[in-house]
Amino acid sequence: MAHTGTLVLIMFIAVLAPLLVHATARWLPVPLVVFEIVLGIVAGPDVLGWANSGEVIDVLSHLGLAMLIFLAGYEIKFDRIRGDTLTRSAWSWLVALALGMAAGLLLAQGGGFERGVYIGTALTSTALGAILPMLRESGDLNGRFGTVTMAVGSVGEFGPIIAMALLLSGRAPARSAVVLIAFALLTAGAVFWALRPKPPWFAAVIDKTLHSSAQFAVRFVMLMLVAMLGLAEVLGLDVLLGAFAAGLITRLVLQGAAPDSSELVLSKVEAMGFGFLVPLFYVVTGIEFDLKALLGGGRALLLLPVFLLLFLAVRGLPVWLLAPKDLDRRDRTALALFASTALPLVVAITTLGVDDGKLGEGEAAALVGAGMVSVLVFPLIAMRMRMRARGREKAPDRGAEERADGVESW
């Protein structure tokens, strides 16, 4: 019964969070995930003590994490981020990884290589899922700035997962690389199958069951997710890599086999993910958040502003330096701020680090706290800069107007 009561409270928080987002939108656009985590902290053992995690809740939370990474993989549109833009995004992330690993190992204070990897990879992530809705609403998503931001954000989501699979497997680097290559080949085989024309009955079954209890497409999506999670586990890789690959493959399958139905299928999967599993993961993250360790006045509290600055230095600075040359200084700065916005993968990475016993509760709390501040502050500043840039682009050329008036009067 305790699990049932906690689950009811978690879902109450999941319902309350969007209402708070709506209520505060006119004064401060707070991302939904911040409310979910903060309300989880308030309900958790360190504040009100109303909720505690347990075995059942933890299983659902891990499913929520897998669904979050799956949807992140599904979001990426590689057809829009090729060429020089993708190359620059990849190089900026590799530079960030080097800086992040150096900072992570320095801050680990003898805690071992793996602790440094958890910290370092968290510093290189980008919250693409939090950024895209803002760009969509502002009208920037389909323009040049949106394309570059999507490229930078996609690499910022894909890169840390690959890095963790290589560096945290517990195997020798060469063997880890072989296993990762084997996973890549199997994934490539799945992609090849996904791109091949499907028999007519496949699309027909999807269309016929879209509004029935069979829901063939949704069940197929869940099969892809579970199968890739199982493959990653069999190969000894992080399950995040399997979830991410499942998202990429599923997008190709649905858009190739049933392009007219793919958006509706995605909306159903998103409803299941963002309506239940993903908010449950974020609320449980708040419940398990070690607020006492953060506010104890020790090292953890001092690390929070340090991590916030490191998000800018490790992730933002390389993006600013290596951004495409056609972006002016203001857009490069906005791009760097968007790239430095990091919370979902920070939560995922720190959760895994704490579960593995490699990352301290205080360090994890400081990283997540810095991530929450980053999604509150960095996108707001970046959007203001983009608004000014758009205003400058739309501003009429007074000299040209006067010259035109002179010609007409002549």
Secondary structure as UniProt FT lines:
FT   HELIX           2..24
FT   TURN            25..27
FT   HELIX           32..43
FT   TURN            45..48
FT   HELIX           55..75
FT   HELIX           78..80
FT   HELIX           83..108
FT   TURN            109..110
FT   HELIX           113..123
FT   HELIX           128..138
FT   TURN            141..142
FT   HELIX           144..167
FT   HELIX           173..195
FT   HELIX           200..209
FT   TURN            210..211
FT   HELIX           216..234
FT   TURN            235..236
FT   HELIX           239..257
FT   TURN            259..261
FT   HELIX           262..272
FT   HELIX           273..277
FT   HELIX           278..287
FT   HELIX           291..295
FT   HELIX           299..310
FT   HELIX           311..316
FT   HELIX           317..322
FT   TURN            325..326
FT   HELIX           329..339
FT   HELIX           344..355
FT   TURN            356..357
FT   HELIX           361..394
FT   HELIX           398..409
//
